Amino acid sequence: MRDHAVAADASDATSLHEVVAGMMPGERAKGALRVGTMASGQPIELPWLALKGGRPGPCLWLNGAVHGDEINGVLASLDFFRGLDPAAVSGCVVVSPVSNPLGFDARRKRVPQDEQDLDQSFPGRQDGLTSELLAWRLFREIRGFATVLINFHTMNPYFGSDPYVVYKVSSDAASEATILSAAAAFEPFVACRMPVQGGAELPGNVAGALDYQASSAGAMAFMVELGGGSRQEPAFIEQGVRGLQRLSQAIGLLPSRPEPERKVIRVSARRHVMCRNGGLFRQHERAGRILEPGTVVGTIENVWGETIEDVSFPYAVALIGVRNDPVVHSGDRVAFVGTRWDEVFV
């Protein structure tokens, strides 16, 4: 595998796109995008891997660890890349396995230097905060190059969930039907249609997400939530690899194979559930299930062992995520649920 350097200076004409264009068919390469330096002089860099196939075709870009404590997608991307046969590839595959290296090294979601959420910072600024510099450097390479972008996430370390997909619809993006068909490759529990303007479940700049900005730039892009944070989950990592293989076949990157029609549960409304009382959360239901009205997801006990709160709903919900860390305070999240959905066959 050849090593390549791509400079950080905006005046430098060499882009990752050009590096891949100059590679030999069937060649693999690796390198790092220079972003800046730490106070100690150590470089801040974004690692990358690339594979150029033997024939022209799309560019599949896989991005991991935009939140530094979300690890399963890093491993799934590397496993998929390692298993590719260059002779079978039409187009190219680019992997930025760790796009938040500062958060990754610190085992934290956000960029420690400015406490910003990198996945709310795109397209970034060349003269901005550390998080904006990281976003600008990465997006400079993705814009106009990636045909399809998968932005890997997980739920936070306190939660468990089965793999699911989140997508945002842009006027410049692929059609929703195309996105759902691509998302089905990952066999997600649900595919969540997330609003960009208004209706976000938590405060933040939804339009600053990498997948939305890539969609607005013309790529087909969505998020794959691959289990829980700060831990490896081998079954979900393997599911991610299988999903990438099926997606690659669907977009013509790998030789296509007949696929059966798949059902996707499309969630159009979802919410976080917060507890009213602090104490110990006892989980009664696992994520990845449709729950009937009145089902108790969990209970909260005080430190004397007395039940003081039931978490349930008067309507059916899709249980996307559930807290598995028992220690909670008033206002902590204990579940993440879909409240409106339909079934789509793709």
Salt bridges, closest charged atoms under 4 A:
ASP3 OD1 - LYS30 NZ 2.52
GLU27 OE2 - ARG2 NE 2.35
GLU70 OE2 - HIS67 ND1 3.13
GLU70 OE1 - HIS153 ND1 3.23
ASP79 OD1 - ARG82 NH1 2.92
GLU115 OE2 - ARG108 NH2 2.15
ASP117 OD1 - HIS67 NE2 2.72
ASP119 OD2 - HIS153 NE2 3.09
ASP127 OD1 - ARG125 NE 3.32
GLU132 OE1 - ARG125 NH1 3.63
GLU141 OE2 - ARG137 NH1 2.82
ASP162 OD1 - ARG286 NH2 2.97
GLU176 OE2 - ARG193 NE 3.04
GLU176 OE2 - ARG266 NH1 3.43
GLU187 OE1 - ARG246 NH2 3.35
GLU187 OE2 - ARG262 NH1 3.41
GLU201 OE2 - ARG270 NE 2.57
ASP211 OD2 - LYS168 NZ 2.79
GLU233 OE2 - ARG231 NE 3.49
GLU259 OE1 - ARG262 NH2 2.68
GLU285 OE1 - ARG289 NH1 2.36
GLU301 OE2 - ARG282 NE 3.18
GLU309 OE2 - ARG276 NH1 3.74
ASP325 OD2 - ARG323 NH2 3.17
ASP342 OD2 - ARG266 NH2 2.71
GLU343 OE2 - LYS263 NZ 3.52
